[in-house]
Amino acid sequence: MYASNSDQRLVKAIPVTNESTGFVVEWLLTFEYAYPASDFVTTNPPYVLEVDDKSKVRSGINKTPEEFTLTELMEDSSDRDAHFDTEYRVFLEDYETPILKAHENFDISTLSE
């Protein structure tokens, strides 16, 4: 919901490779979500979050780190998107909750009859 209206960029990618083949078996990724996206108009407050993701490489894909593309690393974002959406909803709840203060020393003698 919110993730689909956010700018997303890959900020860190750490390949985990098989020592004997040099092929990537898993990626440790960090994405930055910035809501709202630059082309999305909303009255909701802006929010930026980094989301970590561990992405296993599908069996049969034998590539070294340099053979992957950014597009491949950006795929399969459903878990990341759900995480961002949850975090943004929590942020909105805190953002929209008014701060209340009890005035313990209120002088009732100042009230008119």
C-alpha positions as a LaTeX table, in Angstrom:
\begin{tabular}{lrrr}
\hline
Residue & $x$ (\AA) & $y$ (\AA) & $z$ (\AA) \\
\hline
Met1 & 0.00 & 0.00 & 0.00 \\
Tyr2 & 2.49 & 2.67 & 1.14 \\
Ala3 & 5.54 & 0.85 & $-0.25$ \\
Ser4 & 4.09 & 0.93 & $-3.75$ \\
Asn5 & 3.94 & 4.74 & $-3.50$ \\
Ser6 & 7.50 & 5.06 & $-2.20$ \\
Asp7 & 10.82 & 5.61 & $-3.89$ \\
Gln8 & 12.96 & 2.53 & $-3.28$ \\
Arg9 & 16.65 & 2.15 & $-3.78$ \\
Leu10 & 19.22 & $-0.48$ & $-2.98$ \\
Val11 & 21.79 & 0.98 & $-0.57$ \\
Lys12 & 23.81 & $-2.12$ & 0.31 \\
Ala13 & 24.31 & $-5.56$ & $-1.22$ \\
Ile14 & 26.54 & $-8.19$ & 0.37 \\
Pro15 & 26.93 & $-11.40$ & $-1.62$ \\
Val16 & 27.37 & $-14.68$ & 0.25 \\
Thr17 & 29.23 & $-17.07$ & $-2.04$ \\
Asn18 & 30.10 & $-20.72$ & $-2.20$ \\
Glu19 & 33.87 & $-20.75$ & $-1.61$ \\
Ser20 & 34.53 & $-23.56$ & $-4.08$ \\
Thr21 & 32.54 & $-22.16$ & $-7.02$ \\
Gly22 & 32.44 & $-18.42$ & $-6.33$ \\
Phe23 & 28.70 & $-18.46$ & $-7.09$ \\
Val24 & 26.31 & $-16.43$ & $-4.98$ \\
Val25 & 24.02 & $-18.50$ & $-2.77$ \\
Glu26 & 22.46 & $-15.59$ & $-0.90$ \\
Trp27 & 22.37 & $-11.80$ & $-0.79$ \\
Leu28 & 22.21 & $-9.63$ & 2.34 \\
Leu29 & 20.46 & $-6.51$ & 1.10 \\
Thr30 & 19.48 & $-3.13$ & 2.52 \\
Phe31 & 16.86 & $-1.02$ & 0.80 \\
Glu32 & 15.82 & 2.53 & 1.51 \\
Tyr33 & 12.13 & 3.38 & 1.22 \\
Ala34 & 11.19 & 7.06 & 1.01 \\
Tyr35 & 7.48 & 7.83 & 1.26 \\
Pro36 & 5.93 & 9.49 & $-0.62$ \\
Ala37 & 7.55 & 8.83 & $-3.97$ \\
Ser38 & 8.71 & 11.95 & $-5.78$ \\
Asp39 & 5.77 & 11.69 & $-8.21$ \\
Phe40 & 3.09 & 10.82 & $-5.62$ \\
Val41 & 0.89 & 13.49 & $-4.04$ \\
Thr42 & $-0.47$ & 12.87 & $-0.55$ \\
Thr43 & $-1.34$ & 14.68 & 2.64 \\
Asn44 & 0.35 & 11.96 & 4.73 \\
Pro45 & 3.63 & 12.85 & 6.40 \\
Pro46 & 6.92 & 11.81 & 4.79 \\
Tyr47 & 8.80 & 8.79 & 6.12 \\
Val48 & 12.14 & 7.16 & 5.32 \\
Leu49 & 13.13 & 3.67 & 6.45 \\
Glu50 & 15.93 & 1.24 & 5.69 \\
Val51 & 14.76 & $-2.34$ & 5.38 \\
Asp52 & 17.14 & $-5.30$ & 5.55 \\
Asp53 & 16.44 & $-8.38$ & 3.48 \\
Lys54 & 18.05 & $-11.79$ & 3.07 \\
Ser55 & 17.50 & $-13.19$ & $-0.39$ \\
Lys56 & 18.43 & $-16.76$ & $-1.27$ \\
Val57 & 19.47 & $-17.36$ & $-4.86$ \\
Arg58 & 17.21 & $-19.83$ & $-6.63$ \\
Ser59 & 18.68 & $-23.25$ & $-7.30$ \\
Gly60 & 20.27 & $-23.53$ & $-10.71$ \\
Ile61 & 21.33 & $-19.89$ & $-10.92$ \\
Asn62 & 25.11 & $-20.07$ & $-11.04$ \\
Lys63 & 26.42 & $-16.52$ & $-11.08$ \\
Thr64 & 29.26 & $-14.64$ & $-9.51$ \\
Pro65 & 28.35 & $-11.38$ & $-7.72$ \\
Glu66 & 29.34 & $-9.27$ & $-10.73$ \\
Glu67 & 26.98 & $-11.18$ & $-13.03$ \\
Phe68 & 23.84 & $-10.05$ & $-11.19$ \\
Thr69 & 21.90 & $-6.93$ & $-12.16$ \\
Leu70 & 20.23 & $-4.33$ & $-9.96$ \\
Thr71 & 16.90 & $-5.44$ & $-11.40$ \\
Glu72 & 17.49 & $-8.98$ & $-10.16$ \\
Leu73 & 18.38 & $-7.76$ & $-6.68$ \\
Met74 & 15.26 & $-5.56$ & $-6.53$ \\
Glu75 & 12.93 & $-8.48$ & $-7.38$ \\
Asp76 & 10.71 & $-10.26$ & $-4.87$ \\
Ser77 & 9.97 & $-7.26$ & $-2.71$ \\
Ser78 & 6.71 & $-8.50$ & $-1.16$ \\
Asp79 & 8.20 & $-9.18$ & 2.30 \\
Arg80 & 10.13 & $-5.90$ & 2.29 \\
Asp81 & 7.07 & $-3.99$ & 1.16 \\
Ala82 & 4.92 & $-5.57$ & 3.88 \\
His83 & 7.55 & $-4.67$ & 6.48 \\
Phe84 & 7.66 & $-1.06$ & 5.31 \\
Asp85 & 3.86 & $-0.81$ & 5.27 \\
Thr86 & 3.67 & $-2.10$ & 8.85 \\
Glu87 & 6.36 & 0.30 & 10.07 \\
Tyr88 & 4.66 & 3.24 & 8.34 \\
Arg89 & 1.28 & 2.40 & 9.88 \\
Val90 & 2.89 & 2.38 & 13.34 \\
Phe91 & 4.56 & 5.72 & 12.53 \\
Leu92 & 1.19 & 7.17 & 11.48 \\
Glu93 & $-0.45$ & 6.03 & 14.72 \\
Asp94 & 2.24 & 7.83 & 16.73 \\
Tyr95 & 2.16 & 10.83 & 14.39 \\
Glu96 & $-1.61$ & 11.23 & 14.64 \\
Thr97 & $-1.88$ & 10.59 & 18.39 \\
Pro98 & $-2.14$ & 13.93 & 20.16 \\
Ile99 & 0.19 & 14.57 & 23.06 \\
Leu100 & $-1.89$ & 15.03 & 26.20 \\
Lys101 & $-0.84$ & 16.84 & 29.34 \\
Ala102 & $-2.56$ & 16.85 & 32.70 \\
His103 & $-2.31$ & 20.27 & 34.34 \\
Glu104 & $-1.94$ & 19.10 & 37.93 \\
Asn105 & $-1.50$ & 22.60 & 39.36 \\
Phe106 & $-4.55$ & 24.14 & 37.70 \\
Asp107 & $-6.03$ & 26.75 & 40.00 \\
Ile108 & $-9.80$ & 26.21 & 40.04 \\
Ser109 & $-10.24$ & 29.48 & 41.94 \\
Thr110 & $-9.64$ & 31.26 & 38.63 \\
Leu111 & $-12.89$ & 29.88 & 37.21 \\
Ser112 & $-15.95$ & 32.10 & 37.19 \\
Glu113 & $-19.14$ & 31.02 & 38.98 \\
\hline
\end{tabular}
